Amino acid sequence: MAAAVAMAACASTFAQAPPAASRFVVVLDAAHGGDDYGAHLGSEAEKVYTLAFTVRLRSLLMARGFTVVTTRDSDDAVEPDHRAEIANHANAQACVSLHAAESGSGVHLFVSSLAPVQDAHFLAWKTAQAAWVLRSLSLAGVVNSALSHAAVPVTLGRTALPGIDSMTCPAVAIEIAPDRSSDASESAGVDDPDYQASVADALAAALVEWRSQAPEGSQQ
């Protein structure tokens, strides 16, 4: 009898246990790497900057319960097609490709220039993003709002994006430029710790908001 009571209590415990937390996957794509140095940012190459910024942003996202996949974790050359393969294999709910530049001001936010198409069972590899462009534009809107709230200037654009154009998930490219004053003199370089923290915090806040807007069933 005692054994039966114990088994019943155990079953009740299992029945009342909360479900495992759902996964919301974000891919962070640190641009360049290996022999591809990217832009020269003072004494630092873009490839070094993007990797370091990815580490910072990954920590913020993981602390907020995201599952984070990165396209590179070291100074490796990663071809655009392989970056897309990583994002597609991860079934990501968002991908952020990180870049940096000395020209311009604030954050340059890009979405693929591919024309939107209806989702299809078979997508051409080089234009797979076309089925996701509308969702990518929505993601860009959320990122734009968060950066603007943080008083970071944002420039929006659309262009061909090798790698992203083959991704089957909402995806944006972020290029971090110096934060310049109205007379175009530099007030905070891309290596300024406070500026980096402001941008990283805004991106993390944007992805938290994006997760809250996710359609039911999109979390895995």
Biotite code that builds the C-alpha atoms (Angstrom):
import biotite.structure as struc

atoms = struc.array([
    struc.Atom([0.000, 0.000, 0.000], chain_id="A", res_id=1, res_name="MET", atom_name="CA", element="C"),
    struc.Atom([2.790, 2.374, 0.959], chain_id="A", res_id=2, res_name="ALA", atom_name="CA", element="C"),
    struc.Atom([4.536, 1.630, -2.333], chain_id="A", res_id=3, res_name="ALA", atom_name="CA", element="C"),
    struc.Atom([1.358, 2.403, -4.265], chain_id="A", res_id=4, res_name="ALA", atom_name="CA", element="C"),
    struc.Atom([0.972, 5.734, -2.432], chain_id="A", res_id=5, res_name="VAL", atom_name="CA", element="C"),
    struc.Atom([4.593, 6.610, -3.171], chain_id="A", res_id=6, res_name="ALA", atom_name="CA", element="C"),
    struc.Atom([4.199, 5.778, -6.832], chain_id="A", res_id=7, res_name="MET", atom_name="CA", element="C"),
    struc.Atom([1.031, 7.895, -7.030], chain_id="A", res_id=8, res_name="ALA", atom_name="CA", element="C"),
    struc.Atom([2.803, 10.831, -5.390], chain_id="A", res_id=9, res_name="ALA", atom_name="CA", element="C"),
    struc.Atom([5.702, 10.457, -7.805], chain_id="A", res_id=10, res_name="CYS", atom_name="CA", element="C"),
    struc.Atom([3.362, 10.420, -10.799], chain_id="A", res_id=11, res_name="ALA", atom_name="CA", element="C"),
    struc.Atom([1.606, 13.510, -9.471], chain_id="A", res_id=12, res_name="SER", atom_name="CA", element="C"),
    struc.Atom([4.936, 15.285, -9.133], chain_id="A", res_id=13, res_name="THR", atom_name="CA", element="C"),
    struc.Atom([5.856, 14.490, -12.728], chain_id="A", res_id=14, res_name="PHE", atom_name="CA", element="C"),
    struc.Atom([2.424, 15.555, -13.950], chain_id="A", res_id=15, res_name="ALA", atom_name="CA", element="C"),
    struc.Atom([2.766, 18.949, -12.259], chain_id="A", res_id=16, res_name="GLN", atom_name="CA", element="C"),
    struc.Atom([6.367, 19.615, -13.304], chain_id="A", res_id=17, res_name="ALA", atom_name="CA", element="C"),
    struc.Atom([6.686, 22.685, -15.552], chain_id="A", res_id=18, res_name="PRO", atom_name="CA", element="C"),
    struc.Atom([7.558, 22.020, -19.173], chain_id="A", res_id=19, res_name="PRO", atom_name="CA", element="C"),
    struc.Atom([11.142, 22.490, -20.274], chain_id="A", res_id=20, res_name="ALA", atom_name="CA", element="C"),
    struc.Atom([11.918, 26.035, -21.365], chain_id="A", res_id=21, res_name="ALA", atom_name="CA", element="C"),
    struc.Atom([11.480, 26.503, -25.091], chain_id="A", res_id=22, res_name="SER", atom_name="CA", element="C"),
    struc.Atom([14.518, 27.407, -27.167], chain_id="A", res_id=23, res_name="ARG", atom_name="CA", element="C"),
    struc.Atom([14.760, 30.649, -29.061], chain_id="A", res_id=24, res_name="PHE", atom_name="CA", element="C"),
    struc.Atom([17.815, 30.445, -31.299], chain_id="A", res_id=25, res_name="VAL", atom_name="CA", element="C"),
    struc.Atom([19.802, 33.491, -32.354], chain_id="A", res_id=26, res_name="VAL", atom_name="CA", element="C"),
    struc.Atom([22.756, 33.178, -34.715], chain_id="A", res_id=27, res_name="VAL", atom_name="CA", element="C"),
    struc.Atom([25.568, 35.713, -34.301], chain_id="A", res_id=28, res_name="LEU", atom_name="CA", element="C"),
    struc.Atom([27.723, 36.023, -37.381], chain_id="A", res_id=29, res_name="ASP", atom_name="CA", element="C"),
    struc.Atom([31.074, 37.742, -36.780], chain_id="A", res_id=30, res_name="ALA", atom_name="CA", element="C"),
    struc.Atom([32.118, 39.057, -40.187], chain_id="A", res_id=31, res_name="ALA", atom_name="CA", element="C"),
    struc.Atom([35.505, 38.325, -41.786], chain_id="A", res_id=32, res_name="HIS", atom_name="CA", element="C"),
    struc.Atom([38.192, 36.128, -40.202], chain_id="A", res_id=33, res_name="GLY", atom_name="CA", element="C"),
    struc.Atom([41.368, 34.344, -41.229], chain_id="A", res_id=34, res_name="GLY", atom_name="CA", element="C"),
    struc.Atom([43.025, 36.025, -44.205], chain_id="A", res_id=35, res_name="ASP", atom_name="CA", element="C"),
    struc.Atom([40.002, 38.309, -44.575], chain_id="A", res_id=36, res_name="ASP", atom_name="CA", element="C"),
    struc.Atom([40.850, 41.187, -42.216], chain_id="A", res_id=37, res_name="TYR", atom_name="CA", element="C"),
    struc.Atom([37.950, 43.437, -43.160], chain_id="A", res_id=38, res_name="GLY", atom_name="CA", element="C"),
    struc.Atom([38.262, 47.177, -42.588], chain_id="A", res_id=39, res_name="ALA", atom_name="CA", element="C"),
    struc.Atom([41.095, 48.825, -40.663], chain_id="A", res_id=40, res_name="HIS", atom_name="CA", element="C"),
    struc.Atom([39.739, 50.291, -37.436], chain_id="A", res_id=41, res_name="LEU", atom_name="CA", element="C"),
    struc.Atom([42.654, 52.294, -36.128], chain_id="A", res_id=42, res_name="GLY", atom_name="CA", element="C"),
    struc.Atom([45.057, 49.741, -34.704], chain_id="A", res_id=43, res_name="SER", atom_name="CA", element="C"),
    struc.Atom([42.553, 46.897, -34.941], chain_id="A", res_id=44, res_name="GLU", atom_name="CA", element="C"),
    struc.Atom([41.235, 44.827, -37.843], chain_id="A", res_id=45, res_name="ALA", atom_name="CA", element="C"),
    struc.Atom([37.503, 44.499, -38.320], chain_id="A", res_id=46, res_name="GLU", atom_name="CA", element="C"),
    struc.Atom([37.730, 40.722, -37.952], chain_id="A", res_id=47, res_name="LYS", atom_name="CA", element="C"),
    struc.Atom([39.063, 41.147, -34.396], chain_id="A", res_id=48, res_name="VAL", atom_name="CA", element="C"),
    struc.Atom([36.428, 43.708, -33.484], chain_id="A", res_id=49, res_name="TYR", atom_name="CA", element="C"),
    struc.Atom([33.474, 41.685, -34.750], chain_id="A", res_id=50, res_name="THR", atom_name="CA", element="C"),
    struc.Atom([34.587, 38.563, -32.903], chain_id="A", res_id=51, res_name="LEU", atom_name="CA", element="C"),
    struc.Atom([35.039, 40.451, -29.631], chain_id="A", res_id=52, res_name="ALA", atom_name="CA", element="C"),
    struc.Atom([31.672, 42.158, -30.028], chain_id="A", res_id=53, res_name="PHE", atom_name="CA", element="C"),
    struc.Atom([30.038, 38.790, -30.729], chain_id="A", res_id=54, res_name="THR", atom_name="CA", element="C"),
    struc.Atom([31.423, 37.447, -27.439], chain_id="A", res_id=55, res_name="VAL", atom_name="CA", element="C"),
    struc.Atom([29.988, 40.457, -25.589], chain_id="A", res_id=56, res_name="ARG", atom_name="CA", element="C"),
    struc.Atom([26.564, 40.158, -27.222], chain_id="A", res_id=57, res_name="LEU", atom_name="CA", element="C"),
    struc.Atom([26.453, 36.384, -26.796], chain_id="A", res_id=58, res_name="ARG", atom_name="CA", element="C"),
    struc.Atom([26.939, 36.785, -23.031], chain_id="A", res_id=59, res_name="SER", atom_name="CA", element="C"),
    struc.Atom([24.087, 39.278, -22.828], chain_id="A", res_id=60, res_name="LEU", atom_name="CA", element="C"),
    struc.Atom([21.761, 37.028, -24.809], chain_id="A", res_id=61, res_name="LEU", atom_name="CA", element="C"),
    struc.Atom([22.593, 33.837, -22.929], chain_id="A", res_id=62, res_name="MET", atom_name="CA", element="C"),
    struc.Atom([21.933, 35.661, -19.644], chain_id="A", res_id=63, res_name="ALA", atom_name="CA", element="C"),
    struc.Atom([18.469, 36.397, -21.034], chain_id="A", res_id=64, res_name="ARG", atom_name="CA", element="C"),
    struc.Atom([17.718, 32.779, -21.865], chain_id="A", res_id=65, res_name="GLY", atom_name="CA", element="C"),
    struc.Atom([18.546, 32.689, -25.571], chain_id="A", res_id=66, res_name="PHE", atom_name="CA", element="C"),
    struc.Atom([20.223, 29.776, -27.301], chain_id="A", res_id=67, res_name="THR", atom_name="CA", element="C"),
    struc.Atom([23.103, 31.380, -29.197], chain_id="A", res_id=68, res_name="VAL", atom_name="CA", element="C"),
    struc.Atom([24.873, 29.838, -32.188], chain_id="A", res_id=69, res_name="VAL", atom_name="CA", element="C"),
    struc.Atom([27.945, 31.540, -33.655], chain_id="A", res_id=70, res_name="THR", atom_name="CA", element="C"),
    struc.Atom([29.389, 31.184, -37.134], chain_id="A", res_id=71, res_name="THR", atom_name="CA", element="C"),
    struc.Atom([32.918, 31.473, -35.783], chain_id="A", res_id=72, res_name="ARG", atom_name="CA", element="C"),
    struc.Atom([34.510, 31.472, -32.324], chain_id="A", res_id=73, res_name="ASP", atom_name="CA", element="C"),
    struc.Atom([38.097, 32.120, -33.382], chain_id="A", res_id=74, res_name="SER", atom_name="CA", element="C"),
    struc.Atom([40.135, 33.756, -36.142], chain_id="A", res_id=75, res_name="ASP", atom_name="CA", element="C"),
    struc.Atom([38.889, 31.385, -38.834], chain_id="A", res_id=76, res_name="ASP", atom_name="CA", element="C"),
    struc.Atom([37.925, 32.094, -42.428], chain_id="A", res_id=77, res_name="ALA", atom_name="CA", element="C"),
    struc.Atom([34.267, 31.147, -42.953], chain_id="A", res_id=78, res_name="VAL", atom_name="CA", element="C"),
    struc.Atom([32.793, 31.242, -46.437], chain_id="A", res_id=79, res_name="GLU", atom_name="CA", element="C"),
    struc.Atom([29.418, 33.009, -46.879], chain_id="A", res_id=80, res_name="PRO", atom_name="CA", element="C"),
    struc.Atom([27.724, 29.764, -47.909], chain_id="A", res_id=81, res_name="ASP", atom_name="CA", element="C"),
    struc.Atom([28.936, 28.053, -44.742], chain_id="A", res_id=82, res_name="HIS", atom_name="CA", element="C"),
    struc.Atom([27.656, 30.919, -42.606], chain_id="A", res_id=83, res_name="ARG", atom_name="CA", element="C"),
    struc.Atom([24.231, 30.395, -44.194], chain_id="A", res_id=84, res_name="ALA", atom_name="CA", element="C"),
    struc.Atom([24.460, 26.645, -43.641], chain_id="A", res_id=85, res_name="GLU", atom_name="CA", element="C"),
    struc.Atom([25.131, 27.197, -39.932], chain_id="A", res_id=86, res_name="ILE", atom_name="CA", element="C"),
    struc.Atom([22.127, 29.505, -39.553], chain_id="A", res_id=87, res_name="ALA", atom_name="CA", element="C"),
    struc.Atom([19.825, 27.236, -41.546], chain_id="A", res_id=88, res_name="ASN", atom_name="CA", element="C"),
    struc.Atom([20.916, 24.109, -39.675], chain_id="A", res_id=89, res_name="HIS", atom_name="CA", element="C"),
    struc.Atom([20.268, 25.886, -36.367], chain_id="A", res_id=90, res_name="ALA", atom_name="CA", element="C"),
    struc.Atom([16.651, 26.671, -37.359], chain_id="A", res_id=91, res_name="ASN", atom_name="CA", element="C"),
    struc.Atom([17.315, 30.177, -36.079], chain_id="A", res_id=92, res_name="ALA", atom_name="CA", element="C"),
    struc.Atom([14.593, 32.650, -35.190], chain_id="A", res_id=93, res_name="GLN", atom_name="CA", element="C"),
    struc.Atom([16.996, 35.506, -35.942], chain_id="A", res_id=94, res_name="ALA", atom_name="CA", element="C"),
    struc.Atom([20.457, 36.042, -37.351], chain_id="A", res_id=95, res_name="CYS", atom_name="CA", element="C"),
    struc.Atom([22.568, 39.143, -36.750], chain_id="A", res_id=96, res_name="VAL", atom_name="CA", element="C"),
    struc.Atom([25.641, 39.579, -38.949], chain_id="A", res_id=97, res_name="SER", atom_name="CA", element="C"),
    struc.Atom([28.101, 41.933, -37.247], chain_id="A", res_id=98, res_name="LEU", atom_name="CA", element="C"),
    struc.Atom([30.410, 44.356, -39.063], chain_id="A", res_id=99, res_name="HIS", atom_name="CA", element="C"),
    struc.Atom([32.278, 47.579, -38.212], chain_id="A", res_id=100, res_name="ALA", atom_name="CA", element="C"),
    struc.Atom([33.488, 50.627, -40.145], chain_id="A", res_id=101, res_name="ALA", atom_name="CA", element="C"),
    struc.Atom([35.289, 53.929, -39.628], chain_id="A", res_id=102, res_name="GLU", atom_name="CA", element="C"),
    struc.Atom([33.034, 55.808, -42.049], chain_id="A", res_id=103, res_name="SER", atom_name="CA", element="C"),
    struc.Atom([29.543, 57.039, -41.361], chain_id="A", res_id=104, res_name="GLY", atom_name="CA", element="C"),
    struc.Atom([27.904, 57.489, -37.992], chain_id="A", res_id=105, res_name="SER", atom_name="CA", element="C"),
    struc.Atom([26.157, 55.226, -35.551], chain_id="A", res_id=106, res_name="GLY", atom_name="CA", element="C"),
    struc.Atom([24.795, 51.885, -36.716], chain_id="A", res_id=107, res_name="VAL", atom_name="CA", element="C"),
    struc.Atom([24.165, 51.013, -40.363], chain_id="A", res_id=108, res_name="HIS", atom_name="CA", element="C"),
    struc.Atom([21.338, 48.477, -40.474], chain_id="A", res_id=109, res_name="LEU", atom_name="CA", element="C"),
    struc.Atom([20.887, 46.417, -43.634], chain_id="A", res_id=110, res_name="PHE", atom_name="CA", element="C"),
    struc.Atom([18.322, 43.935, -44.927], chain_id="A", res_id=111, res_name="VAL", atom_name="CA", element="C"),
    struc.Atom([18.685, 41.846, -48.091], chain_id="A", res_id=112, res_name="SER", atom_name="CA", element="C"),
    struc.Atom([17.665, 43.624, -51.286], chain_id="A", res_id=113, res_name="SER", atom_name="CA", element="C"),
    struc.Atom([15.949, 40.479, -52.614], chain_id="A", res_id=114, res_name="LEU", atom_name="CA", element="C"),
    struc.Atom([12.308, 40.997, -53.564], chain_id="A", res_id=115, res_name="ALA", atom_name="CA", element="C"),
    struc.Atom([9.890, 39.142, -51.266], chain_id="A", res_id=116, res_name="PRO", atom_name="CA", element="C"),
    struc.Atom([8.374, 35.896, -52.522], chain_id="A", res_id=117, res_name="VAL", atom_name="CA", element="C"),
    struc.Atom([5.817, 33.533, -51.094], chain_id="A", res_id=118, res_name="GLN", atom_name="CA", element="C"),
    struc.Atom([7.299, 30.725, -49.050], chain_id="A", res_id=119, res_name="ASP", atom_name="CA", element="C"),
    struc.Atom([7.921, 27.624, -51.145], chain_id="A", res_id=120, res_name="ALA", atom_name="CA", element="C"),
    struc.Atom([8.969, 24.046, -50.490], chain_id="A", res_id=121, res_name="HIS", atom_name="CA", element="C"),
    struc.Atom([12.028, 24.440, -52.684], chain_id="A", res_id=122, res_name="PHE", atom_name="CA", element="C"),
    struc.Atom([14.059, 27.641, -52.501], chain_id="A", res_id=123, res_name="LEU", atom_name="CA", element="C"),
    struc.Atom([17.001, 28.513, -54.716], chain_id="A", res_id=124, res_name="ALA", atom_name="CA", element="C"),
    struc.Atom([20.109, 28.586, -52.533], chain_id="A", res_id=125, res_name="TRP", atom_name="CA", element="C"),
    struc.Atom([21.367, 32.049, -53.504], chain_id="A", res_id=126, res_name="LYS", atom_name="CA", element="C"),
    struc.Atom([17.944, 33.654, -53.064], chain_id="A", res_id=127, res_name="THR", atom_name="CA", element="C"),
    struc.Atom([16.452, 31.666, -50.175], chain_id="A", res_id=128, res_name="ALA", atom_name="CA", element="C"),
    struc.Atom([16.225, 34.833, -48.061], chain_id="A", res_id=129, res_name="GLN", atom_name="CA", element="C"),
    struc.Atom([13.550, 36.148, -50.443], chain_id="A", res_id=130, res_name="ALA", atom_name="CA", element="C"),
    struc.Atom([10.960, 34.070, -48.580], chain_id="A", res_id=131, res_name="ALA", atom_name="CA", element="C"),
    struc.Atom([12.044, 35.704, -45.308], chain_id="A", res_id=132, res_name="TRP", atom_name="CA", element="C"),
    struc.Atom([12.608, 39.311, -46.366], chain_id="A", res_id=133, res_name="VAL", atom_name="CA", element="C"),
    struc.Atom([9.353, 40.594, -44.876], chain_id="A", res_id=134, res_name="LEU", atom_name="CA", element="C"),
    struc.Atom([10.215, 39.026, -41.516], chain_id="A", res_id=135, res_name="ARG", atom_name="CA", element="C"),
    struc.Atom([13.750, 40.430, -41.801], chain_id="A", res_id=136, res_name="SER", atom_name="CA", element="C"),
    struc.Atom([12.306, 43.901, -42.380], chain_id="A", res_id=137, res_name="LEU", atom_name="CA", element="C"),
    struc.Atom([10.185, 43.450, -39.254], chain_id="A", res_id=138, res_name="SER", atom_name="CA", element="C"),
    struc.Atom([13.291, 42.421, -37.296], chain_id="A", res_id=139, res_name="LEU", atom_name="CA", element="C"),
    struc.Atom([15.116, 45.493, -38.620], chain_id="A", res_id=140, res_name="ALA", atom_name="CA", element="C"),
    struc.Atom([12.242, 47.649, -37.373], chain_id="A", res_id=141, res_name="GLY", atom_name="CA", element="C"),
    struc.Atom([12.570, 46.231, -33.867], chain_id="A", res_id=142, res_name="VAL", atom_name="CA", element="C"),
    struc.Atom([16.355, 46.724, -33.900], chain_id="A", res_id=143, res_name="VAL", atom_name="CA", element="C"),
    struc.Atom([15.961, 50.272, -35.212], chain_id="A", res_id=144, res_name="ASN", atom_name="CA", element="C"),
    struc.Atom([13.521, 51.114, -32.422], chain_id="A", res_id=145, res_name="SER", atom_name="CA", element="C"),
    struc.Atom([15.831, 49.753, -29.704], chain_id="A", res_id=146, res_name="ALA", atom_name="CA", element="C"),
    struc.Atom([18.892, 51.584, -31.032], chain_id="A", res_id=147, res_name="LEU", atom_name="CA", element="C"),
    struc.Atom([16.957, 54.830, -31.388], chain_id="A", res_id=148, res_name="SER", atom_name="CA", element="C"),
    struc.Atom([15.700, 54.451, -27.816], chain_id="A", res_id=149, res_name="HIS", atom_name="CA", element="C"),
    struc.Atom([19.353, 54.147, -26.754], chain_id="A", res_id=150, res_name="ALA", atom_name="CA", element="C"),
    struc.Atom([20.141, 57.380, -28.660], chain_id="A", res_id=151, res_name="ALA", atom_name="CA", element="C"),
    struc.Atom([22.327, 55.535, -31.173], chain_id="A", res_id=152, res_name="VAL", atom_name="CA", element="C"),
    struc.Atom([21.979, 57.019, -34.693], chain_id="A", res_id=153, res_name="PRO", atom_name="CA", element="C"),
    struc.Atom([20.696, 54.465, -37.217], chain_id="A", res_id=154, res_name="VAL", atom_name="CA", element="C"),
    struc.Atom([20.938, 54.409, -41.009], chain_id="A", res_id=155, res_name="THR", atom_name="CA", element="C"),
    struc.Atom([18.652, 51.916, -42.746], chain_id="A", res_id=156, res_name="LEU", atom_name="CA", element="C"),
    struc.Atom([19.422, 50.302, -46.082], chain_id="A", res_id=157, res_name="GLY", atom_name="CA", element="C"),
    struc.Atom([18.944, 47.290, -48.316], chain_id="A", res_id=158, res_name="ARG", atom_name="CA", element="C"),
    struc.Atom([21.695, 45.623, -50.300], chain_id="A", res_id=159, res_name="THR", atom_name="CA", element="C"),
    struc.Atom([22.926, 42.265, -51.586], chain_id="A", res_id=160, res_name="ALA", atom_name="CA", element="C"),
    struc.Atom([24.238, 40.353, -48.587], chain_id="A", res_id=161, res_name="LEU", atom_name="CA", element="C"),
    struc.Atom([26.311, 37.254, -49.398], chain_id="A", res_id=162, res_name="PRO", atom_name="CA", element="C"),
    struc.Atom([25.562, 34.651, -46.787], chain_id="A", res_id=163, res_name="GLY", atom_name="CA", element="C"),
    struc.Atom([22.349, 36.269, -45.566], chain_id="A", res_id=164, res_name="ILE", atom_name="CA", element="C"),
    struc.Atom([20.827, 35.969, -49.051], chain_id="A", res_id=165, res_name="ASP", atom_name="CA", element="C"),
    struc.Atom([20.994, 32.173, -48.598], chain_id="A", res_id=166, res_name="SER", atom_name="CA", element="C"),
    struc.Atom([19.538, 32.116, -45.072], chain_id="A", res_id=167, res_name="MET", atom_name="CA", element="C"),
    struc.Atom([16.097, 30.762, -44.258], chain_id="A", res_id=168, res_name="THR", atom_name="CA", element="C"),
    struc.Atom([15.430, 32.904, -41.197], chain_id="A", res_id=169, res_name="CYS", atom_name="CA", element="C"),
    struc.Atom([14.881, 36.565, -40.339], chain_id="A", res_id=170, res_name="PRO", atom_name="CA", element="C"),
    struc.Atom([18.316, 38.160, -40.723], chain_id="A", res_id=171, res_name="ALA", atom_name="CA", element="C"),
    struc.Atom([19.916, 41.598, -40.591], chain_id="A", res_id=172, res_name="VAL", atom_name="CA", element="C"),
    struc.Atom([23.428, 42.962, -40.991], chain_id="A", res_id=173, res_name="ALA", atom_name="CA", element="C"),
    struc.Atom([24.681, 45.459, -38.411], chain_id="A", res_id=174, res_name="ILE", atom_name="CA", element="C"),
    struc.Atom([27.660, 47.700, -39.223], chain_id="A", res_id=175, res_name="GLU", atom_name="CA", element="C"),
    struc.Atom([28.900, 49.676, -36.222], chain_id="A", res_id=176, res_name="ILE", atom_name="CA", element="C"),
    struc.Atom([30.468, 53.039, -37.097], chain_id="A", res_id=177, res_name="ALA", atom_name="CA", element="C"),
    struc.Atom([31.718, 55.762, -34.736], chain_id="A", res_id=178, res_name="PRO", atom_name="CA", element="C"),
    struc.Atom([29.142, 57.807, -32.850], chain_id="A", res_id=179, res_name="ASP", atom_name="CA", element="C"),
    struc.Atom([29.712, 61.280, -34.297], chain_id="A", res_id=180, res_name="ARG", atom_name="CA", element="C"),
    struc.Atom([28.400, 64.660, -33.194], chain_id="A", res_id=181, res_name="SER", atom_name="CA", element="C"),
    struc.Atom([26.319, 66.875, -35.480], chain_id="A", res_id=182, res_name="SER", atom_name="CA", element="C"),
    struc.Atom([29.449, 68.575, -36.902], chain_id="A", res_id=183, res_name="ASP", atom_name="CA", element="C"),
    struc.Atom([30.789, 65.128, -37.983], chain_id="A", res_id=184, res_name="ALA", atom_name="CA", element="C"),
    struc.Atom([33.641, 65.158, -35.488], chain_id="A", res_id=185, res_name="SER", atom_name="CA", element="C"),
    struc.Atom([34.074, 61.831, -33.733], chain_id="A", res_id=186, res_name="GLU", atom_name="CA", element="C"),
    struc.Atom([32.588, 61.742, -30.240], chain_id="A", res_id=187, res_name="SER", atom_name="CA", element="C"),
    struc.Atom([32.974, 57.994, -29.637], chain_id="A", res_id=188, res_name="ALA", atom_name="CA", element="C"),
    struc.Atom([35.017, 55.593, -31.720], chain_id="A", res_id=189, res_name="GLY", atom_name="CA", element="C"),
    struc.Atom([33.954, 52.033, -32.399], chain_id="A", res_id=190, res_name="VAL", atom_name="CA", element="C"),
    struc.Atom([36.394, 50.907, -29.692], chain_id="A", res_id=191, res_name="ASP", atom_name="CA", element="C"),
    struc.Atom([34.872, 53.148, -27.011], chain_id="A", res_id=192, res_name="ASP", atom_name="CA", element="C"),
    struc.Atom([33.751, 50.793, -24.175], chain_id="A", res_id=193, res_name="PRO", atom_name="CA", element="C"),
    struc.Atom([30.669, 52.823, -23.253], chain_id="A", res_id=194, res_name="ASP", atom_name="CA", element="C"),
    struc.Atom([29.577, 53.074, -26.873], chain_id="A", res_id=195, res_name="TYR", atom_name="CA", element="C"),
    struc.Atom([30.062, 49.350, -27.419], chain_id="A", res_id=196, res_name="GLN", atom_name="CA", element="C"),
    struc.Atom([28.053, 48.612, -24.276], chain_id="A", res_id=197, res_name="ALA", atom_name="CA", element="C"),
    struc.Atom([25.256, 50.913, -25.421], chain_id="A", res_id=198, res_name="SER", atom_name="CA", element="C"),
    struc.Atom([25.011, 49.211, -28.820], chain_id="A", res_id=199, res_name="VAL", atom_name="CA", element="C"),
    struc.Atom([25.244, 45.700, -27.362], chain_id="A", res_id=200, res_name="ALA", atom_name="CA", element="C"),
    struc.Atom([22.595, 46.420, -24.724], chain_id="A", res_id=201, res_name="ASP", atom_name="CA", element="C"),
    struc.Atom([20.275, 47.868, -27.381], chain_id="A", res_id=202, res_name="ALA", atom_name="CA", element="C"),
    struc.Atom([20.713, 44.817, -29.621], chain_id="A", res_id=203, res_name="LEU", atom_name="CA", element="C"),
    struc.Atom([20.003, 42.494, -26.699], chain_id="A", res_id=204, res_name="ALA", atom_name="CA", element="C"),
    struc.Atom([16.873, 44.500, -25.842], chain_id="A", res_id=205, res_name="ALA", atom_name="CA", element="C"),
    struc.Atom([15.765, 44.326, -29.476], chain_id="A", res_id=206, res_name="ALA", atom_name="CA", element="C"),
    struc.Atom([16.085, 40.548, -29.550], chain_id="A", res_id=207, res_name="LEU", atom_name="CA", element="C"),
    struc.Atom([14.164, 40.234, -26.281], chain_id="A", res_id=208, res_name="VAL", atom_name="CA", element="C"),
    struc.Atom([11.377, 42.265, -27.900], chain_id="A", res_id=209, res_name="GLU", atom_name="CA", element="C"),
    struc.Atom([11.609, 40.151, -31.060], chain_id="A", res_id=210, res_name="TRP", atom_name="CA", element="C"),
    struc.Atom([11.231, 36.991, -28.989], chain_id="A", res_id=211, res_name="ARG", atom_name="CA", element="C"),
    struc.Atom([8.140, 38.426, -27.305], chain_id="A", res_id=212, res_name="SER", atom_name="CA", element="C"),
    struc.Atom([6.577, 39.016, -30.737], chain_id="A", res_id=213, res_name="GLN", atom_name="CA", element="C"),
    struc.Atom([7.376, 35.536, -32.065], chain_id="A", res_id=214, res_name="ALA", atom_name="CA", element="C"),
    struc.Atom([4.342, 33.636, -33.397], chain_id="A", res_id=215, res_name="PRO", atom_name="CA", element="C"),
    struc.Atom([3.268, 30.740, -31.207], chain_id="A", res_id=216, res_name="GLU", atom_name="CA", element="C"),
    struc.Atom([5.106, 27.584, -32.189], chain_id="A", res_id=217, res_name="GLY", atom_name="CA", element="C"),
    struc.Atom([8.165, 29.389, -33.511], chain_id="A", res_id=218, res_name="SER", atom_name="CA", element="C"),
    struc.Atom([10.161, 28.555, -30.401], chain_id="A", res_id=219, res_name="GLN", atom_name="CA", element="C"),
    struc.Atom([11.670, 25.129, -30.335], chain_id="A", res_id=220, res_name="GLN", atom_name="CA", element="C"),
])
